[in-house]
């Protein structure tokens, strides 16, 4: 038998195993329909029925700074780096699982040289390390060996393990996409907060300027004997309260900017120069196409990750059940020995062996593993269904929050206009001595409240719009295969 023929016979073992193998142990995974998961046909709240492309939803706000920051975070965020590392680990786990489907091969080789002894004999060191004595004259010995072993996957335990690893790998890809969505929406929310704090700072400083003027008027009227010093003290107290709020707003603004810096992979304060120029709160579109509720099964990566986890745990049931069944292992070896390279392949010896094992007693361990796997699958199904219901809840809450913010924005716009007119009239009347400072202070406070309420409502509207995009699964392409990122590592190899 030639060496090549021996190798060919060993490599036929997996093929024979595939022909002998029966169906894999355990249940076959079947995806659930939207109805089985409790997804209604229509939204419980009125939403645009026509779905729109929301893979780059931040561009709908028409704010180049926001677009720059979100896309910078997608490229440099460190949470994404960690998610990518977990994705690469899952890929290697899949490679390890697949290796069990193939035979293992190992080779060995040795060489020995005889040494002349006193009295004409020679000592020959054999490949196994023993030394023998022969007649005079030097001599060489060479040996090569090839060993192979393969565990036949008769009941599909290894195939189920590969199935589980593949599902976990795909789940890691969706986890990466979920992290991406979280980073994008968090950058956008903090950007809206930063712009809102800028607007509040502008309001506070404008109010402080007016109260400085009111304080001066009150001082003049006290000096003229037209009013008591009570007006002056009220004006001082109002100005101090407004001034005390400015440092707090500045601190909140700094926190939002620092958060954006970290999300974009920079030290705190790294994006301050980019945000120095004051811009209005981004408004975004007036309506978002939500599509039908069943869209969340495709658009939300966290839902798809939960579905893949269910597939993985279902496959693990088959892995556990296969341990209860017989295990058949085939092994073989090829060996050759010669005194020189020229005759190394003249004589080849080989052997093929088979062995079978069956668990007889293990104190219920293997049965418990099967039951544990089934329980894990039940839990994964509950988690999958829960992720769907939470996704629907997120969308409904975001829609309601958006409508609430829009209505509050309309009402605060009316309140701001009325309060501004009242404050102007009260200020003019106080200068003319037609009203007291208490009335003026009340109107000024109402104006500050309405102005800040309008800013807050606009901020809430933008935040609710971001939450709606996030709840719909915007920010990634559901048709993309994010597991491909595992073959293109960023960072240290």
C-alpha positions in Angstrom: 0.0 0.0 0.0 1.4 3.4 -1.0 1.4 6.4 1.4 -1.0 8.2 -0.9 -3.5 5.4 -0.9 -3.3 5.2 2.9 -4.1 8.9 3.2 -7.0 8.6 0.8 -8.5 5.9 2.9 -8.2 7.9 6.0 -9.9 10.9 4.4 -12.8 8.8 3.3 -13.8 8.4 6.9 -15.7 11.7 7.2 -17.6 10.9 4.0 -18.6 7.5 5.3 -19.7 9.0 8.5 -21.9 11.5 6.6 -23.5 8.6 4.8 -24.1 6.7 8.0 -25.3 9.6 10.0 -29.0 9.8 10.8 -31.0 13.0 11.4 -29.5 15.3 14.1 -30.7 14.8 17.6 -33.0 17.4 19.2 -35.7 19.7 17.7 -35.2 21.6 14.5 -35.5 25.4 15.0 -38.4 27.1 13.2 -38.8 30.9 13.3 -42.0 32.2 14.9 -44.5 34.3 12.9 -45.4 37.8 14.0 -48.8 36.5 15.2 -47.2 33.9 17.4 -45.2 36.6 19.1 -48.2 38.8 19.8 -47.5 41.5 17.2 -50.7 43.3 16.2 -51.6 44.0 12.6 -51.9 47.8 13.2 -50.4 50.3 15.7 -52.5 51.1 18.7 -51.6 54.8 18.1 -52.0 56.6 14.8 -48.7 56.5 12.9 -47.6 56.9 9.3 -48.3 53.6 7.6 -45.7 54.0 4.9 -42.3 53.0 6.1 -39.4 55.2 5.2 -35.6 54.7 4.9 -34.2 55.6 8.4 -30.8 54.1 8.1 -29.3 57.6 8.3 -32.1 59.3 10.2 -29.9 62.0 11.8 -29.5 63.6 8.3 -33.3 64.4 8.4 -32.5 67.1 11.0 -30.6 69.0 8.4 -27.8 69.9 10.9 -24.3 69.3 9.6 -22.7 69.4 13.1 -25.1 66.7 14.3 -24.3 64.6 11.2 -20.6 64.9 11.7 -20.7 63.9 15.4 -23.0 60.9 14.9 -20.9 59.5 12.0 -17.7 60.2 14.0 -19.0 58.2 16.9 -19.9 55.3 14.6 -16.3 55.2 13.5 -14.5 55.8 16.8 -16.7 54.8 19.7 -15.0 52.5 22.2 -18.2 50.6 23.1 -18.3 49.7 19.5 -14.7 48.5 19.6 -15.7 46.2 22.5 -18.7 44.9 20.6 -16.5 44.2 17.6 -14.1 42.2 19.8 -17.0 40.1 21.1 -18.1 39.5 17.5 -14.6 38.4 16.6 -14.6 36.0 19.6 -17.9 34.5 18.5 -16.5 34.0 15.0 -13.5 32.0 16.4 -15.9 29.9 18.5 -17.7 29.0 15.3 -14.4 28.0 13.8 -13.7 25.8 16.8 -17.1 24.1 16.6 -16.7 23.4 12.9 -13.3 21.7 13.5 -15.2 18.9 15.3 -16.7 17.9 12.0 -13.3 16.9 10.5 -10.7 14.3 11.4 -7.7 15.3 13.4 -4.3 14.5 11.8 -0.9 14.5 13.4 2.5 13.5 12.1 5.8 12.4 13.7 9.3 11.7 12.5 12.6 10.6 14.0 16.1 9.9 12.9 19.0 7.9 14.5 22.7 7.4 13.8 24.7 4.4 14.9 28.0 4.9 16.7 31.0 2.4 16.5 31.8 0.6 19.8 35.1 -0.8 21.0 35.3 -4.4 19.8 33.8 -3.6 16.4 30.1 -3.4 17.4 27.8 -0.4 16.9 25.1 1.1 19.1 22.0 2.1 17.2 19.5 4.5 18.7 16.1 3.4 17.6 13.1 5.9 17.0 11.6 4.8 20.4 14.8 5.8 22.2 16.2 2.4 22.9 19.8 1.5 22.1 20.8 -1.8 20.6 24.2 -3.2 19.7 25.0 -4.6 16.3 28.0 -5.6 14.3 30.7 -3.1 13.2 30.0 -0.2 10.8 28.0 3.0 11.0 24.3 2.9 10.2 21.4 5.4 10.0 17.7 4.8 10.8 14.7 7.0 9.7 11.0 6.8 10.7 7.8 8.7 9.7 4.3 8.3 11.1 0.9 9.7 10.4 -2.0 9.3 12.9 -5.6 10.2 12.3 -8.8 10.1 14.5 -12.4 11.0 13.8 -15.5 10.8 15.9 -18.5 10.0 13.7 -21.3 12.5 14.2 -23.9 9.7 14.0 -26.6 11.6 15.9 -25.7 15.2 14.9 -24.3 16.4 18.2 -21.4 18.2 16.5 -23.7 19.6 13.8 -26.0 21.0 16.4 -23.0 22.5 18.2 -22.0 24.2 14.9 -25.6 25.4 14.4 -25.6 26.9 17.9 -22.3 28.6 17.4 -23.4 30.0 14.1 -26.6 31.4 15.7 -24.5 32.9 18.5 -22.2 34.5 16.0 -25.1 36.0 14.1 -26.5 37.2 17.4 -23.2 38.9 18.2 -23.5 40.7 14.8 -26.9 42.0 15.8 -25.6 43.0 19.3 -23.0 45.1 17.5 -25.7 46.8 15.5 -27.7 47.4 18.7 -24.7 49.0 20.3 -24.3 51.2 17.1 -27.9 52.4 17.4 -27.5 53.2 21.1 -24.3 55.2 20.4 -25.9 57.1 17.6 -29.1 58.0 19.5 -27.1 59.0 22.6 -24.9 61.3 20.6 -28.0 62.9 19.1 -29.8 63.3 22.5 -26.8 64.9 24.1 -26.4 67.2 21.1 -30.0 68.3 21.5 -29.4 68.9 25.2 -26.3 70.9 24.4 -28.2 73.2 22.0 -31.1 73.5 24.6 -28.6 74.6 27.3 -27.2 77.1 24.9 -30.7 78.5 24.4 -31.4 78.5 28.2 -28.1 80.3 28.8 -29.1 82.9 26.2 -32.5 83.3 27.9 -30.9 83.6 31.4 -28.4 86.2 30.2 -31.1 88.2 28.4 -33.3 88.1 31.5 -30.3 89.1 33.6 -29.7 92.2 31.4 -33.4 93.2 31.8 -33.2 92.7 35.6 -30.1 94.8 35.8 -32.1 97.5 34.1 -35.0 97.0 36.4 -32.7 97.2 39.4 -31.3 100.5 38.2 -34.7 101.9 37.7 -35.8 100.8 41.2 -32.7 102.4 42.7 -33.5 105.7 40.9 -37.1 105.6 42.1 -36.0 105.0 45.7 -33.5 107.9 45.5 -36.3 110.1 44.1 -38.5 109.1 47.0 -41.1 107.7 44.7 -41.1 104.2 46.2 -39.8 102.4 49.3 -36.6 100.4 49.4 -38.7 97.3 49.1 -38.8 97.6 45.3 -35.0 97.8 45.3 -34.6 94.7 47.4 -37.1 92.8 45.3 -35.2 93.7 42.2 -31.9 92.6 43.8 -33.4 89.3 44.9 -34.8 88.6 41.4 -31.5 89.4 39.7 -29.6 87.2 42.1 -31.9 84.2 41.5 -31.5 84.6 37.8 -27.7 84.9 38.1 -27.5 81.8 40.3 -29.1 79.7 37.6 -26.5 80.5 35.0 -23.6 78.4 36.6 -25.9 75.4 36.8 -26.9 75.7 33.1 -23.2 76.0 32.2 -22.4 72.9 34.2 -25.2 71.0 32.4 -24.0 72.2 29.1 -20.4 71.1 29.9 -21.7 67.6 30.9 -23.5 67.2 27.6 -20.5 68.3 25.6 -18.2 66.0 27.6 -20.5 63.1 27.0 -20.5 63.7 23.2 -16.7 63.9 23.3 -16.4 60.5 25.0 -19.0 58.9 22.7 -16.9 60.1 19.7 -13.8 58.5 21.1 -12.2 61.7 22.5 -11.3 63.2 25.9 -13.9 65.3 27.6 -14.1 68.7 26.0 -12.8 67.4 22.7 -15.8 68.7 20.7 -16.2 72.0 22.5 -14.6 74.0 19.7 -17.1 72.4 17.3 -20.1 73.5 19.4 -18.9 77.0 20.4 -21.0 78.5 17.6 -24.5 78.7 18.9 -27.1 76.9 16.7 -30.8 76.3 17.3 -32.2 73.1 18.5 -32.5 70.8 15.5 -36.2 70.3 14.6 -36.3 67.4 12.2 -39.2 66.3 10.0 -42.9 66.7 11.0 -43.8 63.1 10.5 -42.0 59.7 10.5 -43.1 56.7 8.4 -43.4 53.9 11.0 -44.7 51.2 8.7 -46.6 48.2 10.2 -45.9 46.7 13.6 -44.3 43.6 12.1 -41.5 45.7 10.8 -39.9 45.6 14.3 -39.0 41.9 13.7 -36.8 43.0 10.8 -35.7 46.5 11.8 -34.8 46.1 15.4 -31.3 44.4 15.8 -32.0 43.7 19.5 -35.1 41.7 18.5 -33.1 39.8 15.8 -30.3 39.1 18.3 -32.9 37.6 20.7 -34.3 35.5 17.9 -30.8 34.2 17.1 -30.2 33.4 20.8 -33.4 31.3 20.7 -32.1 29.4 17.7 -28.8 28.8 19.5 -30.4 27.5 22.7 -32.7 25.2 20.6 -29.6 23.7 18.9 -28.0 23.1 22.3 -30.9 20.7 23.1 -29.6 18.5 20.3 -26.0 18.8 21.6 -27.2 17.6 25.1 -29.4 14.8 23.7 -26.5 13.5 21.5 -24.5 12.9 24.7 -27.0 10.2 25.7 -26.4 8.2 22.5 -23.5 6.0 21.5 -20.3 7.6 20.4 -18.3 6.0 17.5 -14.6 6.9 17.0 -12.4 5.7 14.2 -8.6 6.1 14.3 -5.8 5.0 12.0 -2.1 5.2 11.6 0.6 4.9 8.8 4.2 4.3 9.6 7.4 3.7 7.7 11.0 2.8 8.8 14.1 2.7 6.7 17.9 3.1 6.9 18.0 5.9 4.4 15.9 8.5 2.5 16.0 6.4 -0.7 14.1 3.5 0.8 11.9 5.4 3.2 8.7 4.6 1.4 9.5 1.0 0.4 7.7 -0.5 3.4 4.6 1.1 4.9 2.6 -0.3 7.7 -0.8 0.9 8.8 -3.8 0.2 10.9 -7.4 1.2 11.2 -9.3 1.0 14.5 -12.8 1.6 15.6 -14.3 2.1 19.1 -17.7 2.7 20.5 -18.7 4.1 23.8 -22.0 4.5 25.6 -22.8 6.3 28.8 -24.3 3.8 31.3 -24.3 5.6 34.6 -23.6 9.2 35.3 -26.0 9.9 38.3 -28.5 11.7 36.0 -26.0 14.3 34.8 -26.6 13.9 31.0 -30.4 13.8 31.5 -30.2 17.0 33.6 -28.2 18.7 30.8 -31.0 17.9 28.4 -33.6 19.3 30.7 -31.4 22.3 31.4 -31.1 23.0 27.7 -34.8 22.8 27.2 -35.3 25.3 30.1 -32.8 27.6 28.5 -34.7 27.4 25.2 -37.9 28.2 27.0 -36.3 31.2 28.7 -34.8 32.4 25.3 -38.3 32.2 23.8 -39.7 34.3 26.6 -36.9 36.8 26.2 -37.4 36.9 22.4 -41.2 37.6 22.8 -40.4 40.2 25.5 -38.0 42.0 23.2 -40.7 42.3 20.6 -43.3 43.6 23.1 -40.7 46.1 24.5 -40.0 47.3 21.0 -43.7 47.9 20.4 -43.9 49.7 23.7 -40.9 51.9 22.8 -42.5 52.9 19.6 -45.8 53.7 21.1 -44.3 55.8 23.9 -42.1 57.7 21.5 -45.1 58.5 19.3 -47.1 59.8 22.3 -44.1 61.7 23.6 -43.6 63.4 20.2 -47.3 64.5 20.1 -47.2 65.7 23.6 -44.0 67.8 22.9 -45.6 69.3 19.8 -48.7 70.3 21.6 -46.7 71.8 24.5 -44.5 73.7 22.0 -47.7 75.2 20.5 -49.0 76.3 23.8 -45.7 77.6 25.1 -45.4 79.7 21.9 -48.7 81.3 22.8 -47.6 81.7 26.4 -44.3 83.3 25.4 -46.0 85.8 23.1 -48.5 86.8 25.8 -45.9 86.9 28.6 -43.6 89.0 26.4 -46.3 91.5 25.7 -47.3 91.6 29.4 -43.7 92.1 30.5 -43.2 95.0 28.1 -46.4 96.7 29.3 -45.5 96.1 33.0 -42.0 97.5 32.4 -43.3 100.6 30.7 -45.9 101.1 33.5 -43.4 100.7 36.2 -41.1 103.3 34.7 -44.1 105.7 34.5 -45.1 104.9 38.1 -48.4 103.3 37.0 -47.7 99.9 38.7 -45.6 98.5 41.5 -42.5 96.4 41.3 -44.4 93.3 42.5 -46.5 93.3 39.3 -43.5 93.9 37.2 -41.6 91.0 38.9 -44.6 88.7 38.4 -44.7 89.4 34.7 -41.0 89.1 34.3 -41.1 85.7 36.0 -43.9 84.5 33.8 -41.9 85.6 30.7 -38.8 83.6 31.9 -40.9 80.6 32.6 -42.6 80.7 29.2 -39.4 81.3 27.3 -37.7 78.3 29.1 -40.8 76.2 28.7 -40.7 76.8 24.9 -37.0 75.8 24.8 -37.8 72.7 26.8 -40.7 71.7 24.6 -38.6 72.1 21.5 -35.9 70.0 23.1 -38.4 67.3 24.1 -39.8 67.2 20.6 -36.4 66.6 19.1 -35.6 64.0 21.8 -38.9 62.2 21.2 -38.2 62.2 17.5 -34.7 60.6 18.1 -36.4 58.1 20.5 -38.9 57.2 17.7 -36.1 56.7 15.1 -34.3 54.5 17.7 -37.4 52.5 18.6 -38.1 51.8 14.9 -34.6 50.4 14.5 -33.1 53.3 12.5 -29.4 53.9 12.3 -28.3 50.6 10.6 -29.0 48.7 7.4 -31.1 45.5 8.2 -29.9 44.0 4.8 -26.3 44.3 5.8 -24.3 41.3 7.3 -22.5 42.8 10.3 -20.8 39.5 10.9 -18.5 40.5 8.1 -16.8 43.0 10.4 -15.3 40.0 12.3 -12.9 39.4 9.3 -11.7 43.0 9.3 -10.5 43.6 12.9 -9.7 47.1 14.1 -6.9 47.4 16.6 -4.3 44.9 17.7 -4.1 41.7 15.7 
